[in-house]
Amino acid sequence: MPYMSSFTINDISNSVDRHKIYALMCKPDELAASINFLQTAKITSVNIGKELALFLDQLDDYAYLSIEVQDFLNKIVDKSKRKINSSGNDIVALYNLGILFEPRLELYANQLLKDISKTIALIILWENKSELPDRLYWSTQKNNVFLDFSDVQLKTLQYAI
C-alpha cells in the first residue's frame, strides 16, 4: 500500500490545497462515534442518503431531476458548512453516499464531490472499503461502483476511537 499521510482537523481547516478532500475511515459500528468526534469539533455531518431521499419524496416533477438534485446538494452542503476557527476553511462531513450513484439521478458522484472540495473542506465519513490512497468502494461493488480520487489527493483524517 502506498504511503498515506494523516491529517488533523486543524490541518483541514488551514489547508490551501485546490481540492480539500479527506476520508475519515471507520467500521460500520464506529460511524456514530465518528460523527460524535466531528460534532465535538463543531463539524456538521450530513447523511446524504437520508436527506436526498426526503427531498426526492417531496418532488412532484422529475423533468429536471439531475439539475434539481445537484442544486439541493449544493444548498445542503452550503447550509451545513462550518468554520472551526476564525480564519480557516469551511468544513462539512458527508456520509451514506450510495444514493449519488443511483442511475436515474444522472449524477457524476466523483466530480460532484471534487467540485465541493474546491471551495469547502470536505470530509467523507467512510464505513466501507478502500484502496487508499485514492479509491473508496462498497465490498459488493469493488469493480463496478466506487469513488475514484486518483486525479486529486484524497487524504485521511487522523482519528482513532
Secondary structure, DSSP 8 states (H G I E B T S, - for coil): -----EE-HHHHHH---SS-EEEEE--GGGHHHHHHHHHHTT--EEEHHHHHHHHHHT-S--TTHHHHHHHHHHHHHHHH-EESSSSS-EEEEEE--GGGG-GGG---HHHHHHHHHHHSEEEEEE-SEEETTTEEE-GGGTTTSEEE-TTS--EEE----
